[in-house]
Amino acid sequence: MSRHHPPGVLRRTATAAAAGALALAGAIALPATPAQADTTAKGDVIANLWEWNWDSVAAECTNVLGPAGYGAVQVAPPAESLKQTNYYWWDVYQPYSYNLNSRFGSAAEFASMVTACHQAGVKVYTDAVINHTAAQTGTGYNGTTVTSKYVTPDWDRADYHDSTSCPTSDLTIQDYSNLTQVQNCELLGLPDLKTGSDTVRAGIANFLNSQLALGVDGFRVDAAKHIPEADLAAIEAKLTNTTSGSAPYVFQEIYPGSTPQPADYYASGDVLDFTYASKLKSAFQGNVSDLESLSSSGILPAADSVSFVTNHDTERNGLHMSYKDGDTYKLANLFQLAYKWSTPTVYASWEWTRSDQAPPNSSGFVTGTDCANGWYCLDRDTAVVGMVAWHNAVDTAAVSDWQTKSSSVIGFGRSGAGFFALNNGSSSATYTFATGMADGTYSNVVDGGATKVTVSGGSASITVPAKGAVAFYNASYTCTVGCDDTGGGGSASTVSATFDEYASTTSGTNVYVVGSIPALGGWDTSKAVQLSSAGYPVWSGEVSVPINTSFTYKYIKKDSSGNVTWESNANRSATAATSAITLDNSWNVADADATDVTFNETATTDWGTNVYVVGSLPSLGSWNTSDAIPLSSASYPTWSKLVIVPRSTSFAYKYVKKDGSGNVTWESGTNRSYTTGSSSGYTTSDTWK
């Protein structure tokens, strides 16, 4: 099993066709001449085109990824999945069958996508959801009906873990420090496949082999920590070679936690490095000078890992950065491509205002990616494309000539093969750098070759733009793809401001934010920004605001007749620097009188059931469960939410659960109590009783 850094990009070749695809859900037509791998070519950067449809992936491979020099594309889970009325993104992590007709396109379109990517010289890695199947019954994207979560076209009850191997009463994971529970019980109620069974191992391998027969080159294994490493190794032993004749490349999701550890899985493949992404967030939201010690900071070994700046989970739960951090986020991606470490990934997906928001779709089927209208295509950004070329050119050359000019400005070379400098500050900076490069004039790849750098005596005076970078490796670099492209997602001079306002309302009344800058309507209530009630009674909205700008704002309510009600407190104020901000508020609780309490409640639930907090204060719903505050399950089984309440105030509170039908279950026992002081940053640590 190929487990260390993946081989290089594919060349445009047309050799012998694969000898028939093993399609578990029926035969599909194979392309006549699938392309084969040429492992002599360089290029290991993975473009993670998360939840793009197959036609869009094919077009991106042809028009962007191949010409730009990407080595591979990571695509969404290709199996048929749950289809429910909200079309949430996480539907695709609830497999209904191993049929390759999915919300991203037909099986034939999937096969054509693989061929198109190969013809562009790009490998294809799919997201393999093999730990579990769907927790929710219903109908899938290919029409499969599931009436019992333990009976699917591919599996029956005997193929899942049960009470003989899972020690909890409801078969769900209740203690994430207990290895047996983590690997034998159900993650969020998702039926856990008995991967210790050779029958199950063979069934999973057959599913993956059906993709390999179509030309797929490897797999990102979802929820790998919930599968014993020995079981993964046994499944991989049953895999066929790729159509190029090599073993498939495997990299695994080992989400942070007490057990198991990433090192436990090195024998089965590379491991996605969550710590790497966390270290980048800390540095780019603090001092980038800290990056000098990155290699010794606790990140995973380069030979065993795949790096990333963010992914679909961590951009939503706040663990890592996201497109909402504007140029700071882009700069972190440029650093990742410049720094010699593990296989890098570039994440490109869509903008969102709610954590479970669906991708752009038509009746659930994902629509084409146009890199506008909500899509954010970082993979084709001019600077990122330039750094992919730079990354490929410097190849394995070691980091050298590290220079820390300030807490915001650093530079380093790659042993004479290239030089890179970045400025995370809010104004341009000029320094003389020892580059290690031969004397001459070089093109800056970050701006597509528009500017030049002259090296004399091995040194160069470089002006690095605010929130920008300069990188060069030869004299002749000219942008050929992604030129003048910012990847979508708004102006480089703005960052995202997320407004979260607790406000109970009556039917037909909505909540808006209005403020002193044009993006907030310039205090014109007719131009106020309407907030979403998806997380009612917390109303939320995302607005692009200018960087390094202070502004004032306030919330209003509008009823169905257009009547406006202003909250009674003084104007609120905020400052947008160069990273995304979140503004948490509560109706009629003035900023000067407010503090925050983060409620943390440990509680296991069935799929579709959520945990809320309700209490004696108006900002906690005044004991009305309809106005209880929904907590986030991002760190399940701990449910959390920051809530704005008055300072120096005593209150009572309690937790409730609500299922998909709205039925309410109160925790037992007496009411809980809490008293805030005059500072901020209060937390609770509770357990369901």
Secondary structure in CASP SS format (residue, H / E / C, confidence):
PFRMAT SS
TARGET T0000
AUTHOR 0000-0000-0000
METHOD secondary structure of the structure
MODEL  1
M C 1.00
S C 1.00
R C 1.00
H C 1.00
H C 1.00
P C 1.00
P C 1.00
G C 1.00
V C 1.00
L C 1.00
R C 1.00
R C 1.00
T C 1.00
A C 1.00
T C 1.00
A C 1.00
A C 1.00
A C 1.00
A C 1.00
G C 1.00
A C 1.00
L C 1.00
A C 1.00
L C 1.00
A C 1.00
G C 1.00
A C 1.00
I C 1.00
A C 1.00
L C 1.00
P C 1.00
A C 1.00
T C 1.00
P C 1.00
A C 1.00
Q C 1.00
A C 1.00
D C 1.00
T C 1.00
T C 1.00
A C 1.00
K C 1.00
G C 1.00
D C 1.00
V C 1.00
I E 1.00
A E 1.00
N E 1.00
L E 1.00
W C 1.00
E C 1.00
W C 1.00
N C 1.00
W H 1.00
D H 1.00
S H 1.00
V H 1.00
A H 1.00
A H 1.00
E H 1.00
C H 1.00
T H 1.00
N H 1.00
V H 1.00
L H 1.00
G H 1.00
P H 1.00
A H 1.00
G C 1.00
Y C 1.00
G C 1.00
A E 1.00
V E 1.00
Q E 1.00
V E 1.00
A C 1.00
P C 1.00
P C 1.00
A C 1.00
E E 1.00
S E 1.00
L E 1.00
K E 1.00
Q C 1.00
T C 1.00
N C 1.00
Y C 1.00
Y C 1.00
W H 1.00
W H 1.00
D H 1.00
V H 1.00
Y H 1.00
Q C 1.00
P E 1.00
Y E 1.00
S E 1.00
Y C 1.00
N C 1.00
L C 1.00
N C 1.00
S E 1.00
R C 1.00
F C 1.00
G E 1.00
S C 1.00
A H 1.00
A H 1.00
E H 1.00
F H 1.00
A H 1.00
S H 1.00
M H 1.00
V H 1.00
T H 1.00
A H 1.00
C H 1.00
H H 1.00
Q H 1.00
A C 1.00
G C 1.00
V C 1.00
K E 1.00
V E 1.00
Y E 1.00
T E 1.00
D E 1.00
A E 1.00
V C 1.00
I C 1.00
N C 1.00
H E 1.00
T C 1.00
A C 1.00
A C 1.00
Q C 1.00
T C 1.00
G E 1.00
T E 1.00
G E 1.00
Y C 1.00
N C 1.00
G C 1.00
T C 1.00
T E 1.00
V E 1.00
T C 1.00
S E 1.00
K C 1.00
Y C 1.00
V E 1.00
T C 1.00
P C 1.00
D C 1.00
W C 1.00
D C 1.00
R H 1.00
A H 1.00
D H 1.00
Y E 1.00
H C 1.00
D C 1.00
S C 1.00
T C 1.00
S C 1.00
C C 1.00
P C 1.00
T C 1.00
S C 1.00
D C 1.00
L C 1.00
T E 1.00
I C 1.00
Q C 1.00
D C 1.00
Y C 1.00
S C 1.00
N C 1.00
L H 1.00
T H 1.00
Q H 1.00
V H 1.00
Q H 1.00
N H 1.00
C C 1.00
E E 1.00
L H 1.00
L H 1.00
G H 1.00
L C 1.00
P C 1.00
D E 1.00
L E 1.00
K C 1.00
T C 1.00
G C 1.00
S C 1.00
D H 1.00
T H 1.00
V H 1.00
R H 1.00
A H 1.00
G H 1.00
I H 1.00
A H 1.00
N H 1.00
F H 1.00
L H 1.00
N H 1.00
S H 1.00
Q H 1.00
L H 1.00
A C 1.00
L C 1.00
G C 1.00
V C 1.00
D C 1.00
G E 1.00
F E 1.00
R E 1.00
V E 1.00
D C 1.00
A C 1.00
A H 1.00
K H 1.00
H H 1.00
I C 1.00
P C 1.00
E H 1.00
A H 1.00
D H 1.00
L H 1.00
A H 1.00
A H 1.00
I H 1.00
E H 1.00
A H 1.00
K C 1.00
L C 1.00
T C 1.00
N C 1.00
T C 1.00
T C 1.00
S C 1.00
G C 1.00
S C 1.00
A C 1.00
P C 1.00
Y E 1.00
V E 1.00
F E 1.00
Q E 1.00
E C 1.00
I C 1.00
Y C 1.00
P C 1.00
G C 1.00
S C 1.00
T C 1.00
P C 1.00
Q C 1.00
P H 1.00
A H 1.00
D H 1.00
Y H 1.00
Y H 1.00
A H 1.00
S H 1.00
G C 1.00
D E 1.00
V E 1.00
L E 1.00
D C 1.00
F H 1.00
T H 1.00
Y H 1.00
A H 1.00
S H 1.00
K H 1.00
L H 1.00
K H 1.00
S H 1.00
A H 1.00
F H 1.00
Q C 1.00
G C 1.00
N C 1.00
V H 1.00
S H 1.00
D H 1.00
L H 1.00
E H 1.00
S H 1.00
L H 1.00
S H 1.00
S H 1.00
S C 1.00
G C 1.00
I C 1.00
L C 1.00
P C 1.00
A H 1.00
A H 1.00
D H 1.00
S E 1.00
V E 1.00
S E 1.00
F C 1.00
V C 1.00
T C 1.00
N C 1.00
H C 1.00
D C 1.00
T H 1.00
E H 1.00
R H 1.00
N H 1.00
G C 1.00
L C 1.00
H C 1.00
M C 1.00
S C 1.00
Y H 1.00
K H 1.00
D H 1.00
G H 1.00
D H 1.00
T H 1.00
Y H 1.00
K H 1.00
L H 1.00
A H 1.00
N H 1.00
L H 1.00
F H 1.00
Q H 1.00
L H 1.00
A H 1.00
Y C 1.00
K C 1.00
W C 1.00
S C 1.00
T E 1.00
P E 1.00
T E 1.00
V E 1.00
Y E 1.00
A E 1.00
S E 1.00
W E 1.00
E C 1.00
W C 1.00
T C 1.00
R C 1.00
S C 1.00
D C 1.00
Q C 1.00
A C 1.00
P C 1.00
P C 1.00
N E 1.00
S E 1.00
S C 1.00
G C 1.00
F E 1.00
V E 1.00
T C 1.00
G C 1.00
T C 1.00
D C 1.00
C C 1.00
A C 1.00
N C 1.00
G C 1.00
W E 1.00
Y E 1.00
C C 1.00
L H 1.00
D H 1.00
R H 1.00
D C 1.00
T H 1.00
A H 1.00
V H 1.00
V H 1.00
G H 1.00
M H 1.00
V H 1.00
A H 1.00
W H 1.00
H H 1.00
N H 1.00
A H 1.00
V H 1.00
D C 1.00
T C 1.00
A C 1.00
A C 1.00
V C 1.00
S E 1.00
D E 1.00
W E 1.00
Q E 1.00
T E 1.00
K C 1.00
S C 1.00
S C 1.00
S C 1.00
V E 1.00
I E 1.00
G E 1.00
F E 1.00
G E 1.00
R C 1.00
S C 1.00
G C 1.00
A C 1.00
G C 1.00
F E 1.00
F E 1.00
A E 1.00
L E 1.00
N E 1.00
N C 1.00
G C 1.00
S C 1.00
S C 1.00
S C 1.00
A E 1.00
T E 1.00
Y E 1.00
T E 1.00
F E 1.00
A E 1.00
T C 1.00
G C 1.00
M C 1.00
A C 1.00
D C 1.00
G E 1.00
T E 1.00
Y E 1.00
S E 1.00
N C 1.00
V H 1.00
V H 1.00
D H 1.00
G C 1.00
G C 1.00
A C 1.00
T C 1.00
K E 1.00
V E 1.00
T E 1.00
V E 1.00
S E 1.00
G C 1.00
G C 1.00
S E 1.00
A E 1.00
S E 1.00
I E 1.00
T E 1.00
V E 1.00
P C 1.00
A C 1.00
K C 1.00
G E 1.00
A E 1.00
V E 1.00
A E 1.00
F E 1.00
Y C 1.00
N C 1.00
A C 1.00
S C 1.00
Y C 1.00
T C 1.00
C C 1.00
T C 1.00
V C 1.00
G C 1.00
C C 1.00
D C 1.00
D C 1.00
T C 1.00
G C 1.00
G C 1.00
G C 1.00
G C 1.00
S C 1.00
A C 1.00
S C 1.00
T E 1.00
V E 1.00
S E 1.00
A E 1.00
T E 1.00
F E 1.00
D E 1.00
E E 1.00
Y E 1.00
A C 1.00
S C 1.00
T C 1.00
T C 1.00
S C 1.00
G C 1.00
T C 1.00
N E 1.00
V E 1.00
Y E 1.00
V E 1.00
V E 1.00
G E 1.00
S C 1.00
I C 1.00
P H 1.00
A H 1.00
L H 1.00
G H 1.00
G H 1.00
W H 1.00
D C 1.00
T H 1.00
S H 1.00
K H 1.00
A C 1.00
V E 1.00
Q E 1.00
L C 1.00
S E 1.00
S E 1.00
A E 1.00
G E 1.00
Y C 1.00
P C 1.00
V E 1.00
W E 1.00
S E 1.00
G E 1.00
E E 1.00
V E 1.00
S E 1.00
V E 1.00
P E 1.00
I C 1.00
N C 1.00
T E 1.00
S E 1.00
F E 1.00
T E 1.00
Y E 1.00
K E 1.00
Y E 1.00
I E 1.00
K E 1.00
K E 1.00
D C 1.00
S C 1.00
S C 1.00
G C 1.00
N C 1.00
V E 1.00
T E 1.00
W E 1.00
E C 1.00
S C 1.00
N C 1.00
A C 1.00
N C 1.00
R E 1.00
S E 1.00
A E 1.00
T E 1.00
A E 1.00
A C 1.00
T C 1.00
S C 1.00
A C 1.00
I E 1.00
T E 1.00
L E 1.00
D E 1.00
N E 1.00
S E 1.00
W C 1.00
N C 1.00
V E 1.00
A C 1.00
D H 1.00
A H 1.00
D H 1.00
A E 1.00
T E 1.00
D E 1.00
V E 1.00
T E 1.00
F E 1.00
N E 1.00
E E 1.00
T E 1.00
A C 1.00
T C 1.00
T C 1.00
D C 1.00
W C 1.00
G C 1.00
T C 1.00
N E 1.00
V E 1.00
Y E 1.00
V E 1.00
V E 1.00
G E 1.00
S C 1.00
L C 1.00
P H 1.00
S H 1.00
L H 1.00
G C 1.00
S C 1.00
W C 1.00
N C 1.00
T H 1.00
S H 1.00
D H 1.00
A C 1.00
I E 1.00
P E 1.00
L C 1.00
S E 1.00
S E 1.00
A E 1.00
S E 1.00
Y C 1.00
P C 1.00
T E 1.00
W E 1.00
S E 1.00
K E 1.00
L E 1.00
V E 1.00
I E 1.00
V E 1.00
P E 1.00
R C 1.00
S C 1.00
T C 1.00
S E 1.00
F E 1.00
A E 1.00
Y E 1.00
K E 1.00
Y E 1.00
V E 1.00
K E 1.00
K E 1.00
D C 1.00
G C 1.00
S C 1.00
G C 1.00
N C 1.00
V E 1.00
T E 1.00
W E 1.00
E C 1.00
S C 1.00
G C 1.00
T C 1.00
N C 1.00
R E 1.00
S E 1.00
Y E 1.00
T E 1.00
T C 1.00
G C 1.00
S C 1.00
S C 1.00
S C 1.00
G C 1.00
Y E 1.00
T E 1.00
T C 1.00
S C 1.00
D E 1.00
T E 1.00
W C 1.00
K C 1.00
END
